[in-house]
Amino acid sequence: MPLHCTNELIFDLPEPLIDVTHHIFSLTEEGPSEFNLVINHHAIEQDESLQNYGSKLTTEMEKSLPQYQLHASGSMKVADQDALWLIYSWVQNNQKLQQAQANFFLEKGQGKRQVIQITATTLGRFTDEWKQTFETFLASVKLRQDPRVASEQ
């Protein structure tokens, strides 16, 4: 059984179960928040590239998000890993939402990889305050384990 860690717990995760954790950080506990951060992850193919992943993600969002509009994309570093960033908007319940998202790959060992997505969402456009908050957050991200060590396990 793989060892699983959370902020509060460490446990053996039974083999048939997979981790689909989402971390949500919001200004409020209920209702829409002016700003929030969401971190999620999911498995990807061993041969997936950031650019190909970004193209598939953009195509998926174009189909599923009403009035989707890509504002910018590019590359950056997050946790010393190559990352793809996207800034886009869409309309939900007659309200425009804007997201900035950083995506990077993580080797999980034994031929397993996952994409880590860190997404900031605002109502309307990003203010200078929320833009700076997200940039500061991304600059603080570190991996709990060196990815070279994880890939050797």
C-alpha positions as CSV (number, residue, x, y, z in Angstrom):
1,M,0.0,0.0,0.0
2,P,1.3,3.4,-0.9
3,L,2.0,5.8,2.0
4,H,-0.3,8.8,1.8
5,C,0.3,12.2,3.6
6,T,-2.0,15.1,4.4
7,N,-1.3,18.1,6.6
8,E,-2.8,16.2,9.6
9,L,-2.4,12.5,8.8
10,I,-0.1,9.9,7.4
11,F,-1.7,6.5,6.4
12,D,-1.4,3.6,4.1
13,L,-3.8,4.1,1.2
14,P,-5.4,0.7,0.2
15,E,-4.5,-0.3,-3.3
16,P,-7.8,0.0,-5.1
17,L,-8.3,3.6,-3.9
18,I,-6.9,6.6,-5.8
19,D,-6.3,10.1,-4.4
20,V,-8.6,12.7,-6.0
21,T,-7.9,15.4,-3.4
22,H,-8.8,19.0,-4.1
23,H,-7.5,21.7,-1.8
24,I,-9.8,24.8,-1.8
25,F,-8.7,28.1,-0.1
26,S,-11.4,30.7,0.0
27,L,-12.2,34.1,1.6
28,T,-15.5,32.8,2.8
29,E,-16.9,29.4,3.9
30,E,-20.2,29.8,2.1
31,G,-21.3,31.3,-1.2
32,P,-19.1,32.8,-4.0
33,S,-15.8,34.3,-2.9
34,E,-14.2,37.3,-4.5
35,F,-11.0,35.3,-4.7
36,N,-10.0,31.6,-4.1
37,L,-7.3,29.1,-4.8
38,V,-7.8,25.5,-5.8
39,I,-5.1,22.9,-6.1
40,N,-5.9,19.5,-7.7
41,H,-4.0,16.8,-9.5
42,H,-4.7,13.8,-11.7
43,A,-2.7,11.2,-13.5
44,I,-1.3,11.8,-17.0
45,E,0.3,9.6,-19.6
46,Q,4.0,9.0,-19.4
47,D,4.6,10.6,-22.8
48,E,2.4,13.7,-22.3
49,S,4.0,17.1,-22.9
50,L,3.0,20.4,-21.3
51,Q,2.1,21.9,-24.7
52,N,0.0,19.0,-25.7
53,Y,-1.7,18.9,-22.3
54,G,-2.4,22.7,-22.5
55,S,-3.9,22.3,-26.0
56,K,-6.2,19.5,-24.7
57,L,-7.2,21.5,-21.6
58,T,-8.0,24.6,-23.7
59,T,-10.1,22.6,-26.1
60,E,-12.0,21.0,-23.2
61,M,-12.6,24.4,-21.6
62,E,-13.8,25.9,-24.9
63,K,-16.5,23.2,-25.0
64,S,-17.6,23.2,-21.4
65,L,-17.3,26.9,-20.2
66,P,-19.9,29.3,-21.6
67,Q,-18.4,32.3,-23.4
68,Y,-14.9,30.9,-22.7
69,Q,-12.1,33.3,-23.7
70,L,-8.3,32.6,-23.5
71,H,-6.6,35.9,-22.6
72,A,-2.9,34.7,-22.3
73,S,-0.7,31.6,-22.0
74,G,2.9,30.9,-21.6
75,S,5.6,29.1,-19.6
76,M,7.0,29.7,-16.1
77,K,8.6,27.8,-13.2
78,V,6.7,26.5,-10.2
79,A,8.5,24.6,-7.5
80,D,11.5,24.5,-9.9
81,Q,9.4,22.6,-12.4
82,D,8.5,23.8,-16.0
83,A,4.9,25.0,-15.9
84,L,2.3,26.1,-18.3
85,W,0.2,29.1,-17.3
86,L,-3.2,30.2,-18.7
87,I,-5.4,33.2,-18.0
88,Y,-9.0,32.9,-19.2
89,S,-12.5,33.9,-18.4
90,W,-16.1,32.6,-18.9
91,V,-19.6,33.5,-17.8
92,Q,-21.4,31.5,-15.1
93,N,-24.8,32.5,-13.8
94,N,-24.6,35.8,-15.6
95,Q,-21.3,36.6,-13.8
96,K,-17.9,36.9,-15.4
97,L,-15.2,34.8,-13.7
98,Q,-11.5,35.0,-14.5
99,Q,-9.0,32.3,-13.7
100,A,-5.2,32.1,-13.8
101,Q,-3.9,28.6,-13.7
102,A,-0.4,27.1,-13.4
103,N,0.1,23.4,-14.5
104,F,3.2,21.3,-13.9
105,F,4.0,17.7,-14.1
106,L,5.3,15.6,-11.2
107,E,7.0,12.2,-11.5
108,K,5.4,9.9,-8.9
109,G,7.8,7.0,-9.4
110,Q,7.3,3.6,-11.1
111,G,6.3,5.2,-14.4
112,K,3.5,7.3,-12.8
113,R,3.1,11.0,-13.5
114,Q,0.5,13.5,-12.6
115,V,-0.3,17.1,-13.4
116,I,-0.6,19.5,-10.5
117,Q,-3.0,22.4,-11.3
118,I,-3.0,25.5,-9.1
119,T,-5.9,27.8,-10.1
120,A,-6.9,31.2,-8.8
121,T,-10.4,32.5,-9.5
122,T,-11.8,36.0,-9.2
123,L,-15.2,37.5,-9.8
124,G,-14.6,39.8,-12.8
125,R,-11.0,40.7,-13.5
126,F,-7.9,40.2,-11.4
127,T,-7.2,43.2,-9.3
128,D,-3.6,44.1,-8.6
129,E,-4.0,42.7,-5.1
130,W,-5.3,39.3,-6.2
131,K,-2.7,39.1,-9.0
132,Q,0.1,39.8,-6.5
133,T,-1.5,37.3,-4.0
134,F,-1.4,34.5,-6.7
135,E,2.1,35.3,-7.8
136,T,3.4,35.3,-4.2
137,F,1.7,32.0,-3.6
138,L,3.2,30.4,-6.7
139,A,6.6,31.7,-5.8
140,S,6.3,30.0,-2.4
141,V,5.4,26.5,-3.7
142,K,7.9,23.8,-3.0
143,L,7.8,20.1,-3.5
144,R,7.7,17.9,-0.4
145,Q,10.1,15.5,-2.0
146,D,12.8,16.0,-4.7
147,P,11.2,14.7,-7.9
148,R,14.4,12.8,-8.8
149,V,14.1,10.9,-5.5
150,A,10.4,10.2,-6.2
151,S,11.2,8.8,-9.6
152,E,13.7,6.3,-8.1
153,Q,11.2,4.8,-5.8
